[in-house]
Amino acid sequence: MVLLKQLLQGRRPRLPLHLPAHGRGRALAPALAQLLRQIPGSWDLPELPEIGGPLESEGAVAESQAAIAQLLGAQRCWYGVNGASGLLQAGLLALAQPGERVLLPRNLHRSLLHGCLLGQLEPVLFDLPFDPVSGLWLPPSPEHLDAVLRAALAQAPLAAVVLVSPSYQGCVGDLVALVALAQRQGVPVLLDEAHGAHLGLDPRLPPSGLSTGADLVVQSLQKAAGGLAQSAVLLQGSGSGVDPARIERALLWLQTSSPSALLLASAEASLQHLHSAKGRRQLARALTCGERLRQRLVACGFQLLETQDPLRLSWICAADGINGLEADAWLMERGVIAELPEPGCLTFCLGLRPPRRLLRLLPAVLEQLRQELGGAGARSFSRPPLPLVASPELPLGEAWRAKSEAVPLDQAAGRLAAEPLCPYPPGIPLLISGERIDGPRAAWLQEQRRLWPQQIADTVKVVIA
Ligand SMILES: Cc1ncc(COP(=O)(O)O)c(C=O)c1O
């Protein structure tokens, strides 16, 4: 009973600044909290006729999905119980047939790669603008995406393009222009909006993905709404010509046949609440808290990443000579739990009801951290040596299943990757199965190994020729 013991303890750390955004229950959607106060387990029901499921045309789930589609201005809506991961994969498989090519950004979440594998799709990866100060990929500008689309379409047609917006850290590009660019070329857009269920609901936030005309939009309802982990939603844009039957077929292939009624209710309750007047007020208060925290930290001389979401706060600790993974370990020992440590940045998720002591405590703790770990001078990061667009040399599924051997990173140049290299979190692959590791890439991966010591092994699995 080790796990249960942990969960039953229910001890709150000093500053929980991680996902889910309900902040250990404090901002759980009220209707969901009410449901959980019923007799434990009474709500764990099968697909009874009156309840149905996400693929049924009748029953409470169907009605709920239709109501949410209307509320959000979508053509259709499907709930999912396997996170944004499961719905992104269903979206990909709905848009592309085996052998077809899909355009994916280098900051893709690994679930999209797995979707390509399952659907036998060819991933065409595109490079992104890179920030040497934070070590992060940034959203593409319309000019950048235009060049990418031209280069990719000059090789062969594309069945779909995936855009990730917001990024994990809360960066949003000019999505209206980006979506229009792809659609003008006849390429439908699948938007990974896992971190953006709240966009468009406050004047301080960018517009929602749906309002930009994306064909399919996937939101995780624990990352920016008050839902439980694994609850997610797939939305079809009002102007999208994708055949819903293709979407439902892909959902049938990938989702469980026994969806948890609790997680389906979490999808409904979190979206209803977020879009209600009360939910918007709660969001507005959290945004104000995020803005104040940012001002305080900037006034103390901390360098923060420019983001479009005040609920994500990324401290560029590399500017103080500190690796985000070391900073995270230091903070965790002192009861401050961040969401995403990376070599150049440490990202905090404030959630929909930020902890009360946040404004006072975080600047003080970070100041102490900076004094203890800082002082080495600012670090910067080298740009990943990647082509504008590239596909794996060997098909993804073939490379991943091929006979392989582990070789030290410094001997990997010239070899074909069998397995991806993917620090988690954030789950963004630095190398993909079937890619040829050239000299500059091998050197860059060795540098990444030094930057992510516990996350990346010093060997890489390569295909045995
Ligand atoms: C950008 C992005 N997309 C998709 C996902 C997958 O979401 P989930 O964990 O809900 O499956 C994540 C998870 O971190 C993510 O960061």
Ligand as a Chemical Component Dictionary entry (heavy atoms), coordinates in Angstrom:
data_LIG
# 
_chem_comp.id                   LIG 
_chem_comp.type                 NON-POLYMER 
_chem_comp.pdbx_formal_charge   0 
_chem_comp.three_letter_code    LIG 
# 
loop_
_chem_comp_atom.comp_id 
_chem_comp_atom.atom_id 
_chem_comp_atom.alt_atom_id 
_chem_comp_atom.type_symbol 
_chem_comp_atom.charge 
_chem_comp_atom.model_Cartn_x 
_chem_comp_atom.model_Cartn_y 
_chem_comp_atom.model_Cartn_z 
_chem_comp_atom.pdbx_ordinal 
LIG C1 C1 C 0 2.513  20.385 -25.441 1  
LIG C2 C2 C 0 1.964  19.122 -24.861 2  
LIG N1 N1 N 0 1.113  18.389 -25.593 3  
LIG C3 C3 C 0 0.585  17.246 -25.124 4  
LIG C4 C4 C 0 0.888  16.774 -23.875 5  
LIG C5 C5 C 0 0.278  15.481 -23.384 6  
LIG O1 O1 O 0 -0.685 15.739 -22.418 7  
LIG P1 P1 P 0 -1.232 14.604 -21.436 8  
LIG O2 O2 O 0 -0.170 14.409 -20.414 9  
LIG O3 O3 O 0 -2.494 15.170 -20.912 10 
LIG O4 O4 O 0 -1.453 13.372 -22.226 11 
LIG C6 C6 C 0 1.781  17.501 -23.074 12 
LIG C7 C7 C 0 2.149  17.001 -21.726 13 
LIG O5 O5 O 0 2.937  17.545 -21.019 14 
LIG C8 C8 C 0 2.337  18.698 -23.576 15 
LIG O6 O6 O 0 3.201  19.430 -22.854 16 
# 
loop_
_chem_comp_bond.comp_id 
_chem_comp_bond.atom_id_1 
_chem_comp_bond.atom_id_2 
_chem_comp_bond.value_order 
_chem_comp_bond.pdbx_ordinal 
LIG C1 C2 SING 1  
LIG C2 N1 SING 2  
LIG C2 C8 DOUB 3  
LIG N1 C3 DOUB 4  
LIG C3 C4 SING 5  
LIG C4 C5 SING 6  
LIG C4 C6 DOUB 7  
LIG C5 O1 SING 8  
LIG O1 P1 SING 9  
LIG P1 O2 DOUB 10 
LIG P1 O3 SING 11 
LIG P1 O4 SING 12 
LIG C6 C7 SING 13 
LIG C6 C8 SING 14 
LIG C7 O5 DOUB 15 
LIG C8 O6 SING 16 
# 
